[in-house]
């Protein structure tokens, strides 16, 4: 039962982190489109800053519970084929890509707060679709464990 509680907590925090990964770029799109509206601009930056902190906390909890699942496997093998294999390496590579993407969007947010410019909103909109594709690949790897 402990395994399923830890796995459920891992999934919960991954979902919360993914909400931040998906929404922070949308905030940046809105920031890029708020020319001449300083109050809206300031509110969006505040929302982005809070969401970025929230996302980091959620990633931290997801990481801790994911690591606990993996370490639990090393201490007492639950289902060895479930938490080992090259599918896990590929999944972790996808997670690293998503984390890098999230950090990059945070750097864009900090650049705007410092008075810098953002890429055009159209580019931000297109780039906003990347995490969906990476998440789909991760989910497929976790469910199918193809290798």
Backbone bond lengths (Angstrom), bond angles and torsions (degrees), N, CA, C in turn:
res aa  C-N    CA-C-N  psi(-1)  N-CA   C-N-CA  omega(-1)  CA-C   N-CA-C  phi
1 X - - - 1.458 - - 1.538 111.15 -
2 X 1.326 116.60 -36.57 1.467 120.67 179.90 1.528 110.44 -58.81
3 X 1.326 115.84 -40.41 1.466 120.77 178.76 1.532 110.73 -56.18
4 X 1.334 116.76 -45.90 1.463 120.40 -176.85 1.524 111.96 -71.25
5 X 1.331 117.74 -32.12 1.470 120.32 175.72 1.522 109.77 -66.43
6 X 1.328 116.48 -46.27 1.468 120.20 -179.81 1.531 110.32 -64.47
7 X 1.331 116.66 -42.59 1.465 120.02 179.01 1.528 110.75 -64.01
8 X 1.335 117.23 -39.65 1.464 120.72 178.11 1.519 111.19 -64.08
9 X 1.321 117.08 -41.29 1.470 120.18 177.36 1.530 110.63 -65.13
10 X 1.317 116.56 -39.24 1.466 119.70 177.28 1.527 110.10 -60.30
11 X 1.311 117.01 -47.15 1.468 120.93 179.94 1.526 111.09 -63.41
12 X 1.324 117.28 -41.96 1.467 121.50 178.63 1.526 111.08 -57.02
13 X 1.322 116.94 -48.31 1.459 119.70 -177.00 1.527 112.17 -74.20
14 X 1.326 117.35 -28.58 1.460 119.43 173.37 1.526 109.90 -64.70
15 X 1.337 116.90 -43.70 1.464 120.76 178.85 1.532 110.27 -61.56
16 X 1.326 117.23 -43.05 1.469 120.54 179.31 1.531 110.56 -64.45
17 X 1.327 117.03 -40.79 1.461 120.10 178.44 1.525 110.64 -65.02
18 X 1.340 116.33 -41.97 1.459 119.71 -179.59 1.529 111.17 -63.89
19 X 1.318 117.30 -32.10 1.466 119.17 175.60 1.528 109.51 -59.71
20 X 1.318 117.05 -42.53 1.467 120.68 178.43 1.531 110.63 -68.01
21 X 1.329 116.78 -40.20 1.476 120.71 179.62 1.522 110.01 -61.56
22 X 1.335 117.04 -39.05 1.460 120.42 -179.34 1.529 112.52 -77.44
23 X 1.326 117.98 -34.85 1.460 119.61 -170.89 1.528 114.12 -88.68
24 X 1.320 118.26 -30.71 1.470 119.44 -178.74 1.536 112.15 -59.26
25 X 1.325 119.96 -43.25 1.469 118.61 176.41 1.531 112.90 -63.65
26 X 1.321 118.05 -31.71 1.475 120.62 176.35 1.522 109.88 -65.68
27 X 1.317 117.08 -38.31 1.462 120.02 175.27 1.526 109.53 -62.28
28 X 1.328 116.95 -41.44 1.462 120.02 178.93 1.526 111.67 -64.03
29 X 1.324 117.55 -37.87 1.469 120.68 175.63 1.525 109.42 -59.91
30 X 1.330 116.28 -45.89 1.464 120.10 179.54 1.524 111.61 -64.58
31 X 1.335 117.25 -38.12 1.469 120.43 176.99 1.529 109.49 -61.93
32 X 1.329 116.39 -42.74 1.466 120.16 -179.63 1.523 111.89 -64.30
33 X 1.322 117.00 -24.29 1.467 120.75 -177.00 1.530 113.50 -101.82
34 X 1.338 118.63 11.25 1.475 121.12 -178.16 1.515 112.68 -103.84
35 X 1.284 117.67 34.94 1.467 120.27 179.31 1.525 110.26 -58.49
36 X 1.317 116.47 130.40 1.463 121.31 177.02 1.520 114.66 81.79
37 X 1.312 118.28 7.80 1.469 121.49 178.28 1.530 109.12 -124.45
38 X 1.336 117.63 79.32 1.464 120.21 -173.49 1.532 113.99 -62.47
39 X 1.332 118.67 -34.26 1.463 120.46 -179.26 1.532 110.34 -67.56
40 X 1.322 116.34 -43.53 1.466 120.76 178.50 1.524 109.95 -66.08
41 X 1.328 115.83 -42.51 1.460 122.32 178.45 1.532 110.41 -57.48
42 X 1.316 116.73 -48.19 1.468 121.03 -179.45 1.526 111.42 -63.90
43 X 1.327 117.11 -40.90 1.468 121.19 179.70 1.533 110.43 -64.39
44 X 1.323 116.95 -42.25 1.460 120.25 179.34 1.528 111.39 -65.11
45 X 1.324 117.15 -38.94 1.465 119.94 177.58 1.526 111.15 -64.76
46 X 1.314 116.78 -39.82 1.463 120.80 176.74 1.531 110.26 -62.72
47 X 1.329 116.36 -45.99 1.466 120.58 177.95 1.533 110.63 -60.19
48 X 1.323 116.70 -43.79 1.458 121.19 179.80 1.516 112.43 -62.78
49 X 1.323 116.31 -43.32 1.468 120.71 179.53 1.525 110.57 -61.85
50 X 1.338 116.98 -45.44 1.469 120.92 179.37 1.530 111.35 -65.70
51 X 1.322 116.73 -41.07 1.459 120.46 179.56 1.522 110.88 -65.29
52 X 1.316 116.71 -38.28 1.469 120.53 179.29 1.536 110.55 -63.28
53 X 1.307 117.25 -43.37 1.476 120.96 176.98 1.524 110.53 -64.04
54 X 1.327 116.58 -44.11 1.459 121.77 178.05 1.529 110.27 -59.28
55 X 1.319 116.45 -45.31 1.461 120.70 -179.74 1.514 112.16 -61.02
56 X 1.310 117.22 -40.47 1.465 119.87 178.16 1.526 111.35 -65.14
57 X 1.322 116.64 -40.09 1.474 119.13 177.31 1.525 110.79 -63.31
58 X 1.319 116.71 -44.50 1.463 120.33 -178.84 1.534 111.24 -65.43
59 X 1.337 116.46 -38.51 1.460 119.07 176.14 1.526 110.06 -62.74
60 X 1.328 116.21 -42.06 1.463 119.96 179.38 1.521 112.37 -58.95
61 X 1.323 116.65 -45.55 1.466 119.65 178.46 1.528 111.24 -66.16
62 X 1.330 117.14 -41.56 1.470 120.57 178.08 1.525 110.21 -61.42
63 X 1.322 116.20 -40.60 1.461 120.96 178.99 1.531 110.65 -63.84
64 X 1.327 116.39 -45.47 1.471 120.33 -179.21 1.527 111.03 -60.83
65 X 1.333 117.36 -46.46 1.453 119.55 -178.91 1.531 111.71 -71.62
66 X 1.324 118.36 -33.98 1.459 120.52 174.64 1.521 111.19 -65.36
67 X 1.319 116.37 -42.34 1.462 120.84 177.14 1.525 110.79 -64.18
68 X 1.330 116.12 -38.24 1.461 120.44 177.16 1.531 110.65 -61.91
69 X 1.324 117.05 -41.34 1.467 119.93 176.73 1.520 110.70 -60.39
70 X 1.331 115.91 -45.22 1.454 120.12 -177.93 1.525 111.44 -67.79
71 X 1.334 117.09 -44.57 1.465 120.62 179.24 1.526 111.28 -67.39
72 X 1.326 116.42 -35.34 1.462 119.73 176.26 1.512 111.02 -60.78
73 X 1.318 115.74 -35.84 1.466 120.53 177.04 1.528 110.20 -65.22
74 X 1.329 117.43 -38.33 1.458 120.28 -179.07 1.523 111.73 -69.03
75 X 1.339 116.20 -36.64 1.462 120.63 -177.37 1.528 110.59 -77.72
76 X 1.314 116.85 -52.25 1.463 121.59 178.33 1.521 107.77 -132.43
77 X 1.309 117.01 102.90 1.474 118.97 -177.06 1.525 111.73 -55.91
78 X 1.322 114.84 115.52 1.464 120.74 179.10 1.525 107.56 -82.91
79 X 1.281 114.76 -68.08 1.463 122.73 175.26 1.525 106.11 -140.91
80 X 1.332 117.96 91.38 1.466 120.13 -172.49 1.529 114.27 -51.34
81 X 1.329 117.86 -38.36 1.454 119.09 -178.05 1.522 112.19 -70.51
82 X 1.327 118.57 -15.52 1.458 121.68 -176.94 1.522 111.52 -81.21
83 X 1.317 118.30 -35.77 1.465 120.03 -173.92 1.530 113.01 -116.54
84 X 1.310 116.94 20.99 1.456 120.25 173.92 1.522 108.46 -136.32
85 X 1.290 115.80 168.70 1.462 120.61 177.91 1.513 111.02 115.88
86 X 1.317 113.87 167.36 1.468 118.96 -178.00 1.520 112.77 -72.79
87 X 1.339 117.77 -18.63 1.465 119.69 175.14 1.525 109.42 -61.91
88 X 1.348 116.15 -34.32 1.466 120.28 179.47 1.527 110.28 -68.20
89 X 1.322 116.96 -38.58 1.466 120.33 176.43 1.533 110.64 -61.14
90 X 1.329 115.58 -44.48 1.470 120.00 179.34 1.524 110.67 -65.95
91 X 1.338 117.08 -39.47 1.476 120.58 178.03 1.524 109.62 -61.75
92 X 1.322 116.80 -46.19 1.467 120.48 -179.44 1.532 111.05 -63.83
93 X 1.325 117.05 -34.19 1.471 119.73 175.35 1.527 109.98 -63.21
94 X 1.322 116.99 -40.93 1.465 120.79 176.27 1.518 111.92 -63.17
95 X 1.329 116.32 -39.71 1.465 120.34 178.46 1.531 109.92 -64.54
96 X 1.320 116.94 -40.42 1.469 120.39 178.05 1.535 110.39 -62.99
97 X 1.329 116.68 -39.46 1.472 120.47 177.01 1.527 110.01 -62.14
98 X 1.337 116.83 -45.75 1.476 120.14 179.29 1.524 111.46 -64.43
99 X 1.321 117.09 -39.68 1.456 119.97 178.43 1.528 110.52 -64.88
100 X 1.328 116.87 -42.68 1.461 120.28 176.70 1.522 111.71 -61.37
101 X 1.318 116.26 -40.91 1.467 121.45 177.31 1.525 110.42 -61.90
102 X 1.332 116.32 -44.93 1.464 120.98 -179.94 1.533 111.04 -63.12
103 X 1.303 116.82 -43.20 1.473 120.63 178.36 1.531 110.16 -64.64
104 X 1.337 116.53 -40.37 1.471 120.00 177.97 1.523 111.09 -61.11
105 X 1.341 117.64 -43.26 1.469 119.34 178.45 1.532 110.23 -65.18
106 X 1.335 116.89 -34.38 1.467 119.73 175.58 1.516 111.78 -64.65
107 X 1.341 116.57 -37.33 1.464 120.11 177.47 1.532 111.16 -67.42
108 X 1.344 115.96 -36.66 1.466 118.92 175.21 1.526 110.47 -62.30
109 X 1.322 115.80 -41.89 1.467 120.61 178.39 1.531 110.38 -60.86
110 X 1.318 117.00 -45.44 1.465 120.68 179.39 1.523 111.36 -65.20
111 X 1.337 116.99 -35.44 1.465 120.43 177.54 1.528 110.79 -62.69
112 X 1.330 116.49 -43.23 1.470 120.61 179.52 1.522 109.81 -65.35
113 X 1.326 117.27 -41.54 1.467 120.50 178.89 1.518 111.45 -61.36
114 X 1.337 116.30 -30.75 1.471 120.92 179.18 1.525 112.07 -85.09
115 X 1.325 117.19 2.34 1.458 120.58 178.05 1.511 114.44 97.29
116 X 1.334 117.54 4.95 1.463 121.00 179.33 1.518 112.14 -78.85
117 X 1.305 114.57 176.56 1.464 120.79 -178.00 1.523 110.88 -101.54
118 X 1.310 114.55 154.60 1.463 122.34 175.23 1.523 109.53 -99.84
119 X 1.329 117.00 159.27 1.467 118.27 169.13 1.534 108.99 -61.88
120 X 1.313 118.54 163.72 1.475 120.53 178.49 1.536 110.71 -57.31
121 X 1.323 115.87 149.74 1.464 119.92 -177.02 1.524 111.72 -61.33
122 X 1.312 117.84 -32.32 1.471 120.44 177.76 1.527 110.79 -62.45
123 X 1.322 117.52 -42.37 1.465 121.47 177.60 1.521 110.33 -64.74
124 X 1.320 115.97 -41.68 1.463 119.61 178.34 1.529 111.14 -63.32
125 X 1.317 116.70 -38.78 1.472 120.45 178.41 1.528 111.10 -63.23
126 X 1.312 116.57 -43.14 1.462 120.34 179.21 1.524 111.05 -66.66
127 X 1.332 115.63 -43.23 1.461 120.44 -179.15 1.526 111.26 -66.69
128 X 1.324 116.45 -23.11 1.467 122.08 179.98 1.530 111.65 -66.12
129 X 1.327 118.04 -18.40 1.465 121.34 -177.86 1.526 112.62 -84.06
130 X 1.317 118.30 -16.75 1.460 121.51 -178.01 1.530 113.58 -56.51
131 X 1.337 119.62 -46.91 1.468 118.26 -177.60 1.530 113.85 -61.72
132 X 1.317 117.45 -28.26 1.466 119.74 178.77 1.527 109.47 -64.09
133 X 1.321 116.50 -43.76 1.460 120.39 -179.53 1.526 111.45 -66.90
134 X 1.318 116.54 -42.43 1.468 120.05 179.50 1.527 110.00 -66.11
135 X 1.314 117.85 -42.87 1.461 120.58 178.54 1.527 110.91 -62.60
136 X 1.329 117.58 -40.42 1.461 120.53 177.12 1.527 110.51 -58.68
137 X 1.326 117.00 -44.64 1.469 121.07 178.69 1.528 110.84 -61.96
138 X 1.338 116.90 -41.72 1.466 120.81 179.48 1.525 110.05 -63.16
139 X 1.321 117.16 -46.50 1.469 120.55 -179.71 1.525 110.36 -61.10
140 X 1.320 116.89 -43.10 1.459 120.81 178.80 1.533 110.83 -61.25
141 X 1.324 116.49 -43.06 1.462 120.10 178.44 1.524 111.92 -62.48
142 X 1.334 116.39 -43.13 1.468 120.52 -177.89 1.530 110.98 -66.93
143 X 1.312 116.98 -41.13 1.467 119.86 -176.94 1.533 112.64 -78.07
144 X 1.323 117.74 -42.21 1.468 120.56 -174.12 1.532 112.66 -89.49
145 X 1.327 117.14 -27.39 1.475 121.71 -175.21 1.533 110.42 42.77
146 X 1.348 116.39 61.74 1.470 119.76 -170.33 1.524 115.42 -68.84
147 X 1.321 117.83 -18.36 1.476 119.16 -179.54 1.507 109.97 -152.09
